Amino acid sequence: ANDAAAAAAVAAGAAEVARSTIIDYDYSGRAGEKRYPPRVNRDIPDGVRHAEAYADAWLCPEHDIAALQWLCAQYHPTKVELRATWSSCVTELLGGSRPLVDVADRLVAYASEALEPLDRSTTGATGSP
């Protein structure tokens, strides 16, 4: 199904189609057991850090959720009819109006959909799409 979606996106005029997987290994550890290092870099050109993610602070899942929300907010589906539900998922990531597992399940539904950046001039700051 993913290969068919990629082929359809290219046929519809997409210049290229890339698949991505988000893996968050920076400063990994269990919440409440690990802290950020003393020299944590807060000035990252292709993302954001949660306001409470600073040197020697405890790692928290909310920090990862904020980073994921920011990343998702930089893109939207190429299919216009999917954009409203995508946008509501992005809003719900931080809003807490639905359990996180429900929002994650909704985002998984977009796994085979092509996304495009909202503002192409700001993507790829470090070579990342």
C-alpha positions as CSV (number, residue, x, y, z in Angstrom):
1,A,0.0,0.0,0.0
2,N,2.8,2.4,0.8
3,D,4.5,1.8,-2.6
4,A,1.2,2.4,-4.3
5,A,0.7,5.7,-2.4
6,A,4.3,6.8,-3.3
7,A,3.7,6.0,-7.0
8,A,0.4,7.8,-6.9
9,A,2.1,10.9,-5.3
10,V,4.8,10.9,-8.0
11,A,2.1,10.5,-10.7
12,A,0.2,13.4,-9.2
13,G,3.2,15.7,-9.7
14,A,5.2,15.3,-6.5
15,A,8.8,16.0,-7.3
16,E,10.0,13.2,-4.9
17,V,8.6,11.0,-2.2
18,A,10.5,10.1,0.9
19,R,9.6,7.8,3.8
20,S,10.6,8.9,7.2
21,T,10.6,7.4,10.7
22,I,11.0,9.5,13.8
23,I,13.5,8.1,16.3
24,D,14.3,10.3,19.3
25,Y,17.5,9.1,20.9
26,D,18.9,12.5,22.0
27,Y,19.1,12.4,25.8
28,S,17.2,9.1,26.1
29,G,16.3,7.7,29.4
30,R,13.3,7.1,31.7
31,A,11.4,10.2,32.8
32,G,12.3,11.1,36.4
33,E,15.5,9.0,36.3
34,K,17.6,10.8,33.8
35,R,18.5,14.5,33.4
36,Y,19.6,16.6,30.5
37,P,23.4,17.1,30.3
38,P,25.0,20.2,31.6
39,R,25.6,21.5,28.0
40,V,22.3,20.7,26.4
41,N,22.0,22.6,23.1
42,R,18.8,24.6,23.1
43,D,19.5,26.5,19.9
44,I,18.6,23.9,17.2
45,P,17.8,25.2,13.7
46,D,15.4,22.5,12.6
47,G,13.4,22.0,15.8
48,V,12.5,23.4,19.1
49,R,13.1,22.4,22.7
50,H,10.4,22.5,25.3
51,A,10.7,25.5,27.7
52,E,11.6,23.2,30.6
53,A,14.1,21.2,28.6
54,Y,17.3,22.8,29.8
55,A,20.6,21.8,31.4
56,D,20.2,19.4,34.4
57,A,16.4,19.4,34.1
58,W,14.6,16.0,34.3
59,L,13.7,14.3,31.1
60,C,9.9,14.4,30.5
61,P,7.6,12.8,27.9
62,E,6.0,16.3,27.5
63,H,9.3,17.5,26.0
64,D,9.1,14.9,23.3
65,I,5.4,15.6,22.6
66,A,6.2,19.3,22.2
67,A,9.0,18.5,19.7
68,L,6.7,16.1,17.8
69,Q,3.9,18.7,17.7
70,W,6.3,21.3,16.3
71,L,7.6,18.9,13.7
72,C,4.1,17.9,12.6
73,A,3.1,21.5,12.5
74,Q,5.7,22.2,9.8
75,Y,3.9,19.9,7.3
76,H,0.5,19.0,6.0
77,P,-0.9,16.3,3.7
78,T,-0.7,17.0,0.0
79,K,-4.4,15.9,-0.2
80,V,-6.3,19.0,0.7
81,E,-9.3,17.0,2.1
82,L,-7.0,15.5,4.8
83,R,-5.6,18.8,6.1
84,A,-8.3,19.6,8.6
85,T,-8.0,16.3,10.5
86,W,-4.2,16.5,10.3
87,S,-4.3,20.0,11.8
88,S,-6.6,18.8,14.6
89,C,-4.2,16.0,15.5
90,V,-1.3,18.5,15.7
91,T,-3.4,20.7,17.9
92,E,-4.4,17.8,20.2
93,L,-0.8,16.7,20.7
94,L,-0.2,19.6,23.1
95,G,-3.8,20.5,23.9
96,G,-4.5,17.3,25.9
97,S,-8.1,17.3,24.8
98,R,-7.7,13.6,23.9
99,P,-5.4,10.9,25.3
100,L,-2.0,10.8,23.6
101,V,-2.5,7.2,22.5
102,D,-5.7,8.3,20.6
103,V,-3.8,11.1,18.8
104,A,-0.9,8.8,18.0
105,D,-3.4,6.3,16.5
106,R,-4.9,9.1,14.4
107,L,-1.4,10.1,13.1
108,V,-0.6,6.5,12.2
109,A,-3.5,6.8,9.6
110,Y,-1.3,9.2,7.7
111,A,1.6,6.8,7.4
112,S,1.0,6.2,3.7
113,E,0.0,9.7,2.9
114,A,2.4,12.2,1.3
115,L,3.2,15.3,3.3
116,E,4.6,18.6,2.2
117,P,6.2,21.4,4.1
118,L,4.0,24.4,4.9
119,D,7.0,26.7,4.1
120,R,9.6,25.2,1.9
121,S,12.1,28.0,2.7
122,T,12.5,26.8,6.3
123,T,12.9,23.1,5.7
124,G,16.2,21.3,5.4
125,A,18.2,23.6,7.7
126,T,20.4,20.7,8.6
127,G,19.8,18.6,5.5
128,S,16.7,17.0,7.0
129,P,13.5,17.0,5.0
